[in-house]
């Protein structure tokens, strides 16, 4: 079976997913990509580029696409040459929170809907994401001024499921150890985007400092398109407590910082899986996560009481306890790391290859599997 993967936004979690899938699948997957920028233009125009760039679509037994392109446009251009399609949704524009004061462009939501209707199978990166999308399209259909497409929910739900992404870390890693003589190193490894809510993160750190608690801080994450005032002010405010400030390009250097980190925090407004958090926990960071989005799903239940916060007050209290009792919490570090091992590509690829087999076996013939 030969597959083609079209990724219109090759970077961040999209890039990690694509590279991991191609590297680990038992099947031969060609990858055609576009750079990680201009997402609005990607959604509206990537199909034009891909259709022109593919020399011989007929040689492929299946097609994999992700959400930042119009699959319906691509299939209209490809016609009968298009093989069965699996669409993977990292995010969607139906449920994505808009900037304050910004009117969401409903056209992008329609692209998500028509892509999901055009695919032979839709996979979402978490159960939470699948459920929120299905709820969201019901609300979206209700906003249409007339001729409301109330039928779309059932059509999409019938061919949609969720499957957590694999993560590019080893199935087994070295024991997680930290230097308990130093103040804890707090990690921010998210994009510097508004949806990651850095303002709430820095408020929590300010609260800890006002209570006389000490920490070190590593500000990581992708910041190539954003220059947020919160970050520049934080750099001045925390001074030499900051041991790293800015995006770490080389993956090995990024992983080295995670291996030094003690605590990783999320205050996100939007997170459909949480790749950055999963990686940080895997390499030994203790998480502090909100009781919303995908976090209760990706973190095993036995860790919720310690590492999931219900509100701002609960977050402040748990962060203070983690700082003061760093050594005691460290005893749970290895168990947390081990629990993330299930997301290693070596484990997850089995499920992805099954999806390819189920989707394409009618064309390929069951005798080839």
C-alpha positions in Angstrom: 0.0 0.0 0.0 1.4 3.4 -1.0 0.0 6.5 0.6 0.4 10.2 0.0 0.4 12.7 3.0 -0.4 16.4 2.2 0.5 18.8 5.0 -0.2 22.5 4.3 1.2 23.7 7.6 4.4 21.8 8.1 5.6 22.9 11.5 4.9 22.7 15.2 2.5 19.8 16.2 1.5 19.4 12.5 5.1 18.8 11.5 5.9 16.5 14.4 2.8 14.4 13.6 3.7 14.2 9.9 7.3 13.2 10.5 6.4 10.6 13.1 3.7 9.0 11.0 6.0 8.7 7.9 8.9 7.4 9.9 7.0 4.7 11.8 4.2 3.4 9.5 4.8 0.0 8.0 3.5 1.5 4.7 5.3 3.7 2.2 4.1 7.3 2.7 5.2 10.2 0.4 5.0 13.6 2.1 4.3 16.9 0.3 4.4 19.9 2.5 4.0 23.7 2.6 5.7 25.9 5.2 4.1 26.8 8.6 2.7 30.3 7.8 -0.3 32.1 6.3 -2.8 29.6 7.6 -5.8 31.5 6.2 -4.3 31.3 2.7 -3.5 27.6 3.3 -7.1 26.8 4.1 -8.4 28.6 1.0 -5.6 27.9 -1.5 -3.5 24.9 -0.5 -5.6 22.6 -2.6 -4.5 24.5 -5.7 -0.8 24.0 -4.9 -1.2 20.3 -4.1 -3.2 19.5 -7.1 -0.5 21.1 -9.3 2.4 19.6 -7.4 1.3 16.0 -7.5 2.6 14.3 -10.7 0.6 11.1 -10.6 -2.2 10.8 -8.1 -3.3 7.5 -9.6 -0.2 5.6 -8.2 -1.4 6.1 -4.6 -3.8 3.8 -2.8 -4.8 6.4 -0.1 -4.5 10.0 0.8 -3.9 11.6 4.2 -4.7 15.3 4.8 -4.9 17.6 7.8 -7.4 20.3 8.6 -5.7 23.5 7.2 -6.7 22.9 3.6 -10.0 22.5 1.7 -10.3 18.8 1.0 -13.6 19.4 -1.0 -11.7 21.7 -3.4 -8.9 19.2 -3.8 -11.3 16.3 -4.6 -13.2 18.5 -7.1 -9.9 19.2 -8.9 -8.7 15.6 -8.7 -11.9 14.0 -9.8 -11.9 10.2 -10.2 -8.1 10.1 -9.7 -8.5 10.8 -6.0 -8.0 7.7 -3.8 -9.8 7.2 -0.4 -9.0 10.0 2.0 -8.3 10.1 5.8 -8.6 13.6 7.2 -6.8 14.3 10.5 -8.0 17.2 12.6 -5.4 18.8 14.8 -7.7 21.8 15.3 -10.8 23.3 13.7 -12.1 26.7 13.0 -15.6 26.0 14.4 -14.5 25.8 18.0 -11.2 27.7 17.9 -11.4 30.8 20.2 -11.2 34.1 18.3 -9.1 37.1 19.4 -11.0 39.5 21.7 -13.1 41.8 19.5 -12.4 39.8 16.3 -15.3 38.5 14.3 -14.7 34.9 13.3 -14.8 34.3 9.5 -17.5 31.7 9.1 -16.0 30.7 5.7 -13.3 28.8 7.6 -15.9 26.9 9.5 -17.6 25.9 6.3 -14.2 24.7 4.9 -13.9 22.4 8.0 -17.4 21.1 7.5 -17.0 20.4 3.7 -13.6 18.8 4.3 -15.1 16.5 7.0 -18.0 15.6 4.6 -15.6 14.9 1.7 -13.3 12.6 3.7 -13.9 8.9 3.8 -12.8 8.9 7.4 -12.2 11.7 9.9 -9.9 11.3 12.9 -9.6 13.9 15.7 -6.6 14.1 18.0 -8.7 13.7 21.2 -12.1 12.6 22.3 -12.7 16.1 23.7 -11.9 17.6 20.2 -14.3 15.2 18.4 -17.1 15.9 20.8 -16.6 19.7 20.8 -16.5 19.7 17.0 -19.7 17.7 16.6 -21.4 20.0 19.1 -20.0 23.0 17.4 -21.3 22.1 14.0 -24.8 21.8 15.4 -24.6 25.3 16.7 -23.0 26.5 13.5 -25.8 25.0 11.4 -28.3 26.9 13.6 -26.6 30.2 12.8 -27.3 29.8 9.1 -30.0 32.4 8.3 -32.1 30.0 6.1 -31.9 26.5 4.6 -30.1 25.3 7.6 -27.9 22.2 7.0 -29.1 20.3 10.1 -28.2 17.0 8.4 -24.4 17.6 8.6 -24.0 16.4 12.2 -25.1 12.9 11.6 -23.2 12.5 8.3 -19.9 13.6 9.8 -20.4 11.8 13.1 -21.0 8.5 11.2 -17.5 8.5 9.8 -15.5 10.2 12.6 -13.5 8.9 15.5 -10.6 10.1 17.6 -7.0 8.8 17.8 -4.4 10.5 19.9 -1.3 11.4 17.9 2.0 9.6 18.4 4.8 11.5 19.9 8.5 11.4 18.8 10.1 10.1 22.0 11.4 6.7 22.8 9.2 3.9 24.2 11.7 3.7 27.1 13.8 6.6 28.5 16.4 7.0 31.2 15.1 7.6 34.8 14.0 11.1 35.5 16.3 12.8 38.0 16.6 16.4 39.2 18.9 18.5 41.4 16.8 19.2 44.5 19.2 21.7 45.9 18.2 24.3 43.3 14.9 26.3 43.2 12.4 24.5 40.8 12.7 25.2 37.1 9.3 26.2 35.7 8.8 25.5 32.0 6.7 27.4 29.5 6.9 25.4 26.2 3.8 26.6 24.4 3.4 28.9 21.4 3.4 32.5 22.3 -0.1 32.8 21.0 -3.2 34.4 22.7 -4.9 31.0 23.0 -2.2 29.8 25.3 -3.1 32.6 27.8 0.4 33.6 29.0 -1.1 36.5 31.0 -2.7 33.9 33.4 0.6 32.0 33.6 2.6 35.1 34.6 -0.1 36.1 37.1 0.4 32.7 38.8 4.2 33.3 39.0 3.7 36.8 40.4 1.5 35.3 43.1 4.2 32.8 44.0 6.8 35.5 44.2 4.5 37.7 46.4 4.3 34.8 48.8 8.1 34.6 49.0 8.5 31.5 46.9 11.5 31.2 44.6 11.8 29.5 41.2 13.8 29.6 38.0 12.1 30.0 34.6 12.6 28.8 31.1 10.5 30.5 28.4 10.5 28.2 25.4 8.0 27.7 22.6 7.5 29.0 19.1 7.5 32.8 19.0 8.4 33.6 15.4 5.1 35.4 14.6 4.2 37.0 17.9 5.8 39.7 20.0 3.6 39.8 23.0 3.9 42.5 25.6 3.5 40.0 28.4 6.7 38.3 27.5 8.8 41.4 27.2 7.5 42.7 30.5 8.1 39.3 32.1 11.7 39.3 30.9 12.3 42.5 32.8 10.3 41.5 35.9 11.9 38.1 36.5 15.4 39.1 35.7 18.1 36.5 36.4 15.4 34.0 37.4 15.0 33.5 33.7 17.6 30.9 32.5 16.2 30.6 28.9 14.1 33.1 26.9 12.9 32.3 23.4 12.3 29.5 20.9 14.8 26.7 20.9 15.3 25.6 17.3 17.3 22.4 17.7 15.1 19.6 19.0 17.9 18.0 21.0 18.5 21.3 22.8 14.8 21.6 23.5 14.6 18.1 25.0 17.6 19.0 27.1 15.6 21.9 28.7 12.7 19.6 29.4 15.1 17.2 31.1 16.1 20.0 33.4 12.6 21.2 34.1 10.7 20.6 37.4 7.3 21.9 36.6 5.4 22.5 33.3 2.3 24.7 33.5 -0.6 25.3 31.1 -3.2 28.1 31.3 -4.4 27.5 27.7 -7.8 28.6 26.4 -7.5 26.1 23.5 -5.7 22.7 23.4 -7.0 19.7 21.6 -4.3 17.3 22.6 -1.3 18.9 24.3 1.8 17.7 22.6 4.1 20.1 24.5 2.7 19.0 27.8 3.0 15.3 27.0 6.6 15.8 25.9 7.5 17.7 29.1 5.9 15.1 31.4 7.7 12.3 29.5 11.1 13.9 30.1 10.4 14.5 33.8 8.4 17.7 34.3 5.6 17.7 36.8 2.4 19.1 35.3 0.0 21.7 36.5 -3.0 21.7 34.2 -6.5 23.1 34.1 -9.6 20.9 34.5 -10.7 21.5 31.0 -9.9 21.0 27.3 -7.9 17.7 26.6 -5.9 17.7 29.8 -8.2 15.5 32.0 -8.2 13.0 29.1 -4.4 12.8 28.5 -3.4 12.6 32.2 -4.3 9.4 34.0 -7.1 9.7 36.6 -4.8 8.8 39.5 -2.8 12.0 39.0 -5.7 14.4 38.7 -6.0 15.4 42.4 -2.4 16.5 42.5 -1.8 18.0 39.1 -5.1 19.3 37.8 -6.5 22.6 39.1 -10.1 23.6 39.2 -9.8 27.4 39.3 -7.3 30.2 39.8 -7.2 29.8 43.6 -6.6 26.1 43.3 -3.9 26.7 40.8 -2.1 29.1 43.1 -2.3 26.7 46.0 -1.1 23.7 44.1 1.8 25.6 42.5 2.9 26.9 45.9 2.8 23.3 47.3 4.8 22.0 44.4 7.5 24.7 44.9 7.7 24.2 48.7 7.6 20.5 48.6 9.7 19.9 45.5 11.5 16.9 46.8 8.2 15.1 47.9 6.5 15.7 44.5 9.6 14.5 42.7 8.8 10.9 43.8 5.9 10.9 41.4 8.1 12.1 38.5 8.9 8.7 37.1 5.4 7.3 37.4 4.1 10.3 35.4 6.8 9.9 32.8 6.0 6.2 32.4 2.3 7.0 31.9 3.1 9.1 28.8 5.0 6.3 27.2 1.7 5.0 25.7 1.9 8.0 23.3 5.3 6.9 21.8 4.9 6.4 18.1 6.1 2.8 18.4 2.9 2.1 20.3 0.5 4.5 18.5 1.5 3.5 15.0 -0.3 0.2 15.3 -3.6 2.0 15.5 -2.8 4.3 12.6 -1.8 1.4 10.4 -5.1 -0.3 11.2 -7.0 2.8 10.2 -5.2 2.8 6.8 -6.0 -0.9 6.4 -9.6 -0.5 7.3 -10.0 2.5 5.0 -8.2 1.2 2.0 -8.6 -2.5 2.1 -11.5 -2.5 -0.3 -9.4 -1.0 -3.0 -6.2 -2.9 -2.2 -7.8 -6.3 -1.5 -7.8 -8.0 1.9 -5.1 -10.5 0.8 -2.4 -7.8 0.9 -2.6 -7.2 4.6 
